[in-house]
Amino acid sequence: QVQLVESGGGLVQAGGSLRLSCAASGDTICISAMGWYRQAPGKERELVAAITSGGSTNYADSVKGRFIISRDNAKNTLYLQMNSLKPEDTAVYYCNADTDLACGQDDYWGQGTQVTVSS
């Protein structure tokens, strides 16, 4: 089992920055890839950014050049640095962790943190 707790959301003006954190606990040795997803009202949950255990990253086109995903494996923490925020970035942001084959290839989610960008 893996538990994920997000923090760092809030209200920010357009053009501002926020840094989200996701603290993992439990069977963290099993975690392989991690990612950030978001869900805006009335929309499907979408991938924002992901990072493998080796540090390879990928981003949604809508956030490339503005958001940076990183992870500190020693602290079992995932980060999302969000810069040049736009009103369309408003959503609940969720942390996700996948576990490797030896640990059952499960999928875990945090409870979400609200990000609101005002125009």
N, C-alpha and C positions, 0 to 999 in steps of 0.2 A: 504494500500500500504506500501511496505517495500523497502527501497533503501539500496544497499550494495556496499561498495567501498573498494576494496582490495589495499594493499600496501605492500612493503617489498621485492618484487622480484628483480632479478638482475643476475649478472654473478659471479660465484664462482668456484673455483677449486674443483676437486674431493677430498672428505674428509672434505670439509668445511661445514659451517652451514649458514642457513638463517632463519629468522623469518618472517612469513607472518602475516599480520593483516587484519581483515575485519570489518569495522565500519558499523553498522546498524543504520538506522534512519527511521522515519515514525512511523508506527504502530508496534513498537518493542514489545509492550506488547502481541502481537499476536504470536510472534515467539515461536515455540516449538523446534524441532530438527534443528541443523545446521551442515554443513559439508564442506569439501574441496574436490573438484574434480580436475582432470587434463586431459589435452588433448595434446598429442604429435602429431607432423605432420603425417598425414596419418593414425592416429589411432582414435578409438572411445574414447569418454570422459569416464573416469573411476573414481570411488569413491576412494579417498585416505584415508579419515578418517571422522568420524561423531561423534557427541556428542548430547545427549538428553538434555532437559531442566533440568533434574535431575543430569546430569554429567556423565551418562554412555557413554562409548566410544567404538568404534570399528574401526579397521584398515585393510587396504588391506595387504595381506601377504607380499607384496613386500616392505612395509615400517615399518612393526612391529619391534620394538626395536630401530628404528632410528628417527621416527617422533613422536611428541606429540601434540595432539589437546587439546585446552582448551578454555574456554569462561569466560568473565567477564561480568556477567549480569548487574551489576551496570553501567558499561561503554558501554554496548551494543556492545561489541567487541569480535570477534572470532580470535583465534590465531592458527598458525601451526608452531611449532618449528621443523625445519628440520636439522638433524645432519648426519654426515657421508654421505654426498651427493654423488651420483654416476651420471655418464653421462646419464644413463637411466632415471634419475629423471627429465631430461630436458623436459619442457612442459609449456603450459599456465595453470596456476592454477586459479580455479574459486571458489568463495565462494557461498554457497547455504543456503537458509533458508526456512523452511516450517512453515506455520502458522497453528494454531490449528483449530479444527472443528468450534468453535464459530466465527472464523474470515474467514471462507470460505475454509480452507485447501488449500491455494494457495502455489505456489512454486516460489521463487525469486532467481535471479542470479546476481552476480556482473559482471563487465566488463572483469575481468581476469587480471592477472599479470604474466609476463614472468619470468620463472626461467630457467637459462642456466647453466649447469654444464660442465666445460671443463675437459678433461682428462689430 
